[in-house]
Amino acid sequence: MESPNMKGSTAWVGVMFLLASATFESLSNEFVTLSGNEGIPGLQILFLNRLSLLIMVAAAWPIVRPTVTGLTGYKQIGLFLLVTASHNLEYALAFIALTFADPGIAHTIRKGTKTVLTAILGFYFLGEVLGLLDCFGIFLNFVGVAVIGYCLIFGRKPVRSNVLTFLLPTLAAAVGAPLTLLDKILIDMKEFHMLVLLLGISASGCLYLPALTYAFENPVWNMSVQTVGYLIGVNVTYTLAIVTWYCGIRLEDAGVSTAIKVITVPITIALDYFFLSKIPSTIKLVGGALAFAGSVIISVVTIRRHRKTEKRAELMEELGFDPPIEDK
C-alpha cells in the first residue's frame, strides 16, 4: 500500500521532464533526417525550427508575462546574447552532422561527449558533486562513445568522411557543455524567466540563419505535403523537447541532467529502425545498451536521492524542527 507521503512526492518530477525531453528530441532527430532526405538543407530546417519556437514564445508571452529584471547591465546583456547565439551554433553543427551519419550514431557521439564535459565543468565551476553510481553511469556513456568513435574513424567509409562524422558532433558537444552550465546559472536566477532565454535563442536564430542559409545552401520552398509534415514534426517535437529540458534542468544539476538525457541515444537508435529502416549493427546495439544502462542508473539514483531528502524533511517536521535546506 503506497503511503500518502509517497503519493505526494516530487522526487521524480525533474527526471520525468528530462526523460520526456529525450523522447521528444529523439523524434525530432528522425524528422530532421527525413526532411534532409527530401532535399531540405540543414540550416533551413534549423531556421524554420527557430521561427516556430519564436511563434510559441510570442504566443505564451502575454499569458506568462515574464520579467527581464535579471538583465540589468551591459555585461549581463552581452553574456545573454553570446549564450543565445552559441545555442544556434551548437544545433547548426548537430544538424549538419545528421547529413554525414544516421541520427543514432551522430547523437551517440554528441550526447556521450557532452555528458563527460558537462560533468567535469559542473564540478569545477558550479561545485556539483556526483556520487559513485553517477560516475559509473557516465563512465558507461563514455565507453560506448569511445567504441563507436573508434569504429567510425577506421570503418569502411573513407577516413575523411568518418572523421567529419565524428568531429562535427564532438564540436557540437564542446560548444554545448559550457552552454549547459550557463543555462543552469540563468535558469536558477529567480528574476530570470525561461521564456526570456527561449526568446533570445529563437530571435537570434531568426536574425542570421536566413543569411547563412542563402550563403551556404540552396533553400527549398516548393515541397510536397509529406515534406511539410516532416518539418511540422521537427518543429513540434523540438519545441516540446527544449521546454521540458529547461523544466528539468531547473530541478536537477547540469551534469546529472545531461547524463540522464543520454537516453536519447538508445531511443534514437530504436527509432532509426522504425523511421529509416536502419537495422542496428552490433556496435550500435552495444553503444545504445551502455547509454541506456548509464541513464537508467543515474535516473534511479537521482530519484532515490531526492526521496531521501524528502523523508529527512518530513522527519524533521514531525519532530518539530525546521526542515533542512537542500543545497543546489
SULGI-V987681 format. One record per residue. N is the residue number from 1. RES is the residue in three letters. SS is DSSP state (helix for helix, strand for strand, loop for the rest). OMEGA is omega in radians with two decimals (999 if undefined). D_LAST is the distance of its C-alpha to the last C-alpha in whole Angstrom. Layout:
BEGIN
n=[N/N]
res=[RES/RES]
ss=[SS/SS]
omega=[OMEGA/OMEGA]
d_last=[D_LAST/D_LAST]
END
This chain:
BEGIN
n=[1/2/3/4/5/6/7/8/9/10/11/12/13/14/15/16/17/18/19/20/21/22/23/24/25/26/27/28/29/30/31/32/33/34/35/36/37/38/39/40/41/42/43/44/45/46/47/48/49/50/51/52/53/54/55/56/57/58/59/60/61/62/63/64/65/66/67/68/69/70/71/72/73/74/75/76/77/78/79/80/81/82/83/84/85/86/87/88/89/90/91/92/93/94/95/96/97/98/99/100/101/102/103/104/105/106/107/108/109/110/111/112/113/114/115/116/117/118/119/120/121/122/123/124/125/126/127/128/129/130/131/132/133/134/135/136/137/138/139/140/141/142/143/144/145/146/147/148/149/150/151/152/153/154/155/156/157/158/159/160/161/162/163/164/165/166/167/168/169/170/171/172/173/174/175/176/177/178/179/180/181/182/183/184/185/186/187/188/189/190/191/192/193/194/195/196/197/198/199/200/201/202/203/204/205/206/207/208/209/210/211/212/213/214/215/216/217/218/219/220/221/222/223/224/225/226/227/228/229/230/231/232/233/234/235/236/237/238/239/240/241/242/243/244/245/246/247/248/249/250/251/252/253/254/255/256/257/258/259/260/261/262/263/264/265/266/267/268/269/270/271/272/273/274/275/276/277/278/279/280/281/282/283/284/285/286/287/288/289/290/291/292/293/294/295/296/297/298/299/300/301/302/303/304/305/306/307/308/309/310/311/312/313/314/315/316/317/318/319/320/321/322/323/324/325/326/327/328]
res=[MET/GLU/SER/PRO/ASN/MET/LYS/GLY/SER/THR/ALA/TRP/VAL/GLY/VAL/MET/PHE/LEU/LEU/ALA/SER/ALA/THR/PHE/GLU/SER/LEU/SER/ASN/GLU/PHE/VAL/THR/LEU/SER/GLY/ASN/GLU/GLY/ILE/PRO/GLY/LEU/GLN/ILE/LEU/PHE/LEU/ASN/ARG/LEU/SER/LEU/LEU/ILE/MET/VAL/ALA/ALA/ALA/TRP/PRO/ILE/VAL/ARG/PRO/THR/VAL/THR/GLY/LEU/THR/GLY/TYR/LYS/GLN/ILE/GLY/LEU/PHE/LEU/LEU/VAL/THR/ALA/SER/HIS/ASN/LEU/GLU/TYR/ALA/LEU/ALA/PHE/ILE/ALA/LEU/THR/PHE/ALA/ASP/PRO/GLY/ILE/ALA/HIS/THR/ILE/ARG/LYS/GLY/THR/LYS/THR/VAL/LEU/THR/ALA/ILE/LEU/GLY/PHE/TYR/PHE/LEU/GLY/GLU/VAL/LEU/GLY/LEU/LEU/ASP/CYS/PHE/GLY/ILE/PHE/LEU/ASN/PHE/VAL/GLY/VAL/ALA/VAL/ILE/GLY/TYR/CYS/LEU/ILE/PHE/GLY/ARG/LYS/PRO/VAL/ARG/SER/ASN/VAL/LEU/THR/PHE/LEU/LEU/PRO/THR/LEU/ALA/ALA/ALA/VAL/GLY/ALA/PRO/LEU/THR/LEU/LEU/ASP/LYS/ILE/LEU/ILE/ASP/MET/LYS/GLU/PHE/HIS/MET/LEU/VAL/LEU/LEU/LEU/GLY/ILE/SER/ALA/SER/GLY/CYS/LEU/TYR/LEU/PRO/ALA/LEU/THR/TYR/ALA/PHE/GLU/ASN/PRO/VAL/TRP/ASN/MET/SER/VAL/GLN/THR/VAL/GLY/TYR/LEU/ILE/GLY/VAL/ASN/VAL/THR/TYR/THR/LEU/ALA/ILE/VAL/THR/TRP/TYR/CYS/GLY/ILE/ARG/LEU/GLU/ASP/ALA/GLY/VAL/SER/THR/ALA/ILE/LYS/VAL/ILE/THR/VAL/PRO/ILE/THR/ILE/ALA/LEU/ASP/TYR/PHE/PHE/LEU/SER/LYS/ILE/PRO/SER/THR/ILE/LYS/LEU/VAL/GLY/GLY/ALA/LEU/ALA/PHE/ALA/GLY/SER/VAL/ILE/ILE/SER/VAL/VAL/THR/ILE/ARG/ARG/HIS/ARG/LYS/THR/GLU/LYS/ARG/ALA/GLU/LEU/MET/GLU/GLU/LEU/GLY/PHE/ASP/PRO/PRO/ILE/GLU/ASP/LYS]
ss=[loop/loop/loop/helix/helix/helix/helix/loop/loop/loop/loop/loop/helix/helix/helix/helix/helix/helix/helix/helix/helix/helix/helix/helix/helix/helix/helix/helix/helix/helix/helix/helix/helix/helix/helix/helix/helix/loop/loop/loop/loop/helix/helix/helix/helix/helix/helix/helix/helix/helix/helix/helix/helix/helix/helix/helix/helix/helix/helix/helix/helix/helix/helix/helix/loop/loop/loop/loop/loop/loop/loop/loop/loop/helix/helix/helix/helix/helix/helix/helix/helix/helix/helix/helix/helix/helix/helix/helix/helix/helix/helix/helix/helix/helix/helix/helix/helix/loop/loop/loop/loop/loop/helix/helix/helix/helix/helix/helix/helix/helix/helix/helix/helix/helix/helix/helix/helix/helix/helix/helix/helix/helix/helix/helix/helix/helix/loop/loop/loop/loop/loop/helix/helix/helix/helix/helix/helix/helix/helix/helix/helix/helix/helix/helix/helix/helix/helix/helix/helix/helix/helix/helix/helix/loop/loop/loop/loop/loop/helix/helix/helix/helix/helix/helix/helix/helix/helix/helix/helix/helix/helix/helix/helix/helix/helix/helix/helix/helix/helix/helix/helix/helix/helix/helix/helix/helix/helix/helix/loop/loop/loop/loop/loop/helix/helix/helix/helix/helix/helix/helix/helix/helix/helix/helix/helix/helix/helix/helix/helix/helix/helix/helix/helix/helix/helix/helix/loop/loop/loop/loop/loop/loop/loop/loop/helix/helix/helix/helix/helix/helix/helix/helix/helix/helix/helix/helix/helix/helix/helix/helix/helix/helix/helix/helix/helix/helix/helix/helix/helix/helix/helix/loop/loop/helix/helix/helix/helix/helix/helix/helix/helix/helix/helix/helix/helix/helix/helix/helix/helix/helix/helix/helix/helix/helix/helix/helix/loop/loop/loop/loop/loop/helix/helix/helix/helix/helix/helix/helix/helix/helix/helix/helix/helix/helix/helix/helix/helix/helix/helix/helix/helix/helix/helix/helix/helix/helix/helix/helix/helix/helix/helix/helix/helix/helix/helix/helix/helix/helix/loop/loop/loop/loop/loop/loop/loop/loop/loop/loop]
omega=[-3.09/-3.13/3.09/3.14/-3.12/3.12/-3.14/-3.10/3.07/-3.07/-3.04/-2.97/-3.12/3.13/3.14/3.06/-3.10/3.10/3.07/3.10/3.12/3.14/3.13/3.13/3.09/3.08/3.11/3.12/-3.12/3.13/3.06/-3.14/3.11/3.09/3.09/3.10/3.10/3.08/3.13/-3.11/-3.08/-3.13/3.07/3.09/-3.13/3.11/3.11/3.09/3.14/3.12/3.12/3.10/3.11/3.10/3.11/3.13/3.14/3.13/-3.10/-3.02/-3.13/3.12/-3.09/-3.11/-3.13/3.09/3.12/-3.11/3.13/-3.14/-3.03/-3.07/-3.13/-3.13/3.14/3.14/3.12/3.10/3.13/3.13/3.11/-3.13/-3.10/3.10/-3.13/3.07/3.11/3.06/3.13/-3.09/3.03/3.09/-3.13/-3.13/3.11/3.13/-3.13/3.10/-3.14/-3.07/3.03/3.14/-3.13/3.14/-3.07/-3.08/2.97/-3.14/-3.05/-3.06/-3.14/3.12/-3.13/3.13/-3.13/-3.12/-3.13/3.12/3.13/-3.13/3.12/3.09/-3.04/-3.02/-3.09/3.14/3.12/-3.10/3.13/3.07/-3.12/-3.14/3.05/3.14/3.12/3.09/3.10/3.11/3.09/3.09/-3.10/3.14/3.12/3.12/-3.13/-3.14/-3.13/3.13/3.13/-3.12/3.09/-3.05/-3.10/-3.14/-3.06/-3.12/3.06/-3.06/-3.11/3.12/3.14/3.10/3.09/3.12/-3.14/-3.02/-3.08/3.08/3.12/3.08/3.09/3.11/3.13/3.08/-3.03/-3.09/3.08/3.09/3.10/3.10/3.12/3.05/-3.14/3.13/-3.13/-3.10/-3.12/3.11/-3.09/-3.08/-3.11/-3.08/-3.13/-3.12/3.11/3.11/3.12/3.08/3.13/-3.13/-3.08/-3.10/3.12/3.09/3.13/-3.12/-3.00/3.14/3.08/3.13/3.12/-3.14/-3.12/-3.13/-3.01/-3.08/3.05/-3.09/-3.11/3.14/3.03/-3.04/-3.13/3.10/3.13/3.13/3.08/3.09/3.09/-3.12/3.06/3.09/3.09/-3.01/-3.12/-3.08/3.13/3.12/3.08/-3.13/-3.06/3.11/3.13/3.08/-3.12/3.01/-3.14/-3.08/3.03/-3.07/-3.07/3.06/-3.10/-3.12/3.12/-3.13/-3.13/-3.13/3.12/-3.06/3.04/3.08/2.98/-3.06/3.14/3.09/-3.13/3.11/3.10/3.14/3.05/-3.12/-3.06/-3.08/-3.02/-3.11/3.10/3.11/-3.08/3.08/3.12/3.13/3.12/-3.12/3.12/3.12/3.12/3.13/3.11/-3.14/3.13/-3.14/3.14/-3.13/3.12/3.12/-3.10/3.12/-3.12/3.14/-3.13/3.12/3.13/3.13/3.12/-3.13/3.09/3.10/3.11/3.14/3.11/3.13/3.12/3.13/3.12/3.14/3.12/3.14/3.10/3.11/3.05/3.13/3.13/3.10/-3.11/3.09/3.10/999]
d_last=[32/29/27/26/23/22/24/21/18/16/14/16/16/13/16/19/18/17/21/23/22/23/26/27/26/29/31/31/32/35/36/36/38/40/40/41/44/45/46/43/41/38/37/39/37/33/35/36/32/31/34/33/29/31/33/30/28/31/32/28/28/31/29/26/26/23/23/23/22/19/22/24/25/27/25/22/25/26/23/22/26/25/22/24/27/26/24/28/29/27/28/32/31/30/33/36/35/35/39/39/38/37/34/33/34/32/29/29/29/26/24/24/24/21/19/20/20/16/15/17/16/12/12/15/13/9/9/8/10/13/15/19/19/16/18/22/21/20/23/25/25/26/29/30/29/31/34/34/34/37/39/39/40/43/44/47/46/47/45/44/43/41/39/38/37/34/34/33/30/29/29/27/24/24/24/21/19/18/18/16/13/15/15/11/11/14/12/9/12/13/17/17/18/18/22/22/21/23/26/26/25/28/30/30/31/34/35/36/36/40/41/40/41/44/44/43/44/47/45/47/47/50/48/49/48/46/44/43/42/40/38/37/36/34/32/32/30/28/27/25/24/22/21/20/18/16/15/14/11/10/9/8/7/11/12/12/13/16/17/18/19/22/24/25/28/29/30/31/34/35/35/37/40/40/40/41/43/42/42/40/41/40/38/36/36/34/32/31/31/28/26/26/26/23/21/22/21/17/17/19/16/13/15/16/13/12/15/15/12/15/18/16/16/19/21/20/21/24/25/24/21/18/15/12/9/6/4/0]
END
